[in-house]
Amino acid sequence: MAPAPAEPRAEEALLAEAHAKLAARRWRDTAQGRFVSAVSQVQGAARGLHANGERAREAATRDLHEELETCEALVRDLRRQTLALIAGVRAAQRAVRDASALTLRPRIIGSSPT
């Protein structure tokens, strides 16, 4: 059975939703938005690395030879997640560098921010 057709929405509601999506997209395109997104990517990869690291350790503890296929698959996952983590760190670095370039105040190496 097909789902019921969607109720028509008021023009104001559609316009408000469009404005909210545009504002979110604009924020994501800022250095701050890119930084937060990159850090989120790093956190997700780190969680995956931790979980798969635990699974690999547990499999090897049981019997590495019997769990060899599982361990090989987990190593592939660990590599993929490591690359995602590195990509996230690089994206965060670019966002910070972009934000730093936008500041009007020159930074002196070794000085503390005021």
N, C-alpha and C positions, 0 to 999 in steps of 0.2 A: 504494500500500500504506500502510495506517495505521501510525503509530508504535506501538511497544509501550507497553502501559499502564505508568504510573509505578509504581515500587516503593513499597509502603507505608513510611512513615517512622515511626520511633519517636516516641512522645509527647514524650520529653525533647528530641529534636532539633527538633520543631515548636515546643515551648515556648521553647527557646533562640533560635530564629530570630525568634519573635514578640517576645521581650524585646529582642533586638538591633535590630529594626526600630523598636520603641517608643523605645528609647534614642536612636537616630539621629534620629527625628522630634523628640524633646524637645530634643536639642542644636540641630537646625536652627531651632527656634523661639526659641532664646536670642538675645540681642543678638550674641554672638560668632558663632553659627551663621549668623545673617542677614547679618552683616558679611562673613564668609568667602564665603558664597554670592554676595553682591553683587559682591565683588571678582572672583570667578571669572567672573561674567557680564561684567564690564567687560573682563577679560582676553580672553575669547572674542570680544567685539565688537571689541576693538582688533586682535586677530589678523585678523579678517575685514576690517576697514577697511584694514589694511596690505596684505593680499593683493589685495583688489579695487582699491585705489589703484594698486598695481603693474600690475595687468591693464589698468586704464584708461589709465595712462601709456603702457604698451607699445602699446596699440591706437591711441592718439592719435599716437604717434611714427610708426607705420606710415603712417597717413593718416586724419585725423580725419573727413573727408567719407565715405570708404569704410567706416569703422568706426563711423559715427554711431549705428546701432542698438545696437551692442555698448556704446558709451560711454553711451548713454542708459540702458540696462539696468544698467550698472555704477553710474551715478550714483544710480539708484533703490536699488540694494543699499547703496551708501555711506550714503544718507540713513537707510535702515532700521537699519543697523548703528550709525550715530551716535545715533539715538534709543534703541536698546538700551543703548548705552554710557552715555548720559545717565541713563537709568532706573536702571542699575546704580549709578552714582555717587550718585544720590539715595537709593537703598535703603541704600547704605553709610553715607551721612550720617545717615539715620534710625537705623540700628543703633548708630552711635557716639553719637548724641544720647541714645538710650534707655539705652545703657550708662553714659553720663555722668550721667544722671538717677538711676541706681541707686546711684552711689557716695555714700558717707556723708560724705566729706571735701569741703568746698566748694572750688571752684577759683577762684583769684584770677587775673584776666587779667594776663598778662605775667610770671607767676611760673613758675619751672621746677618740674617734678614732682620730688618727693623720694622 
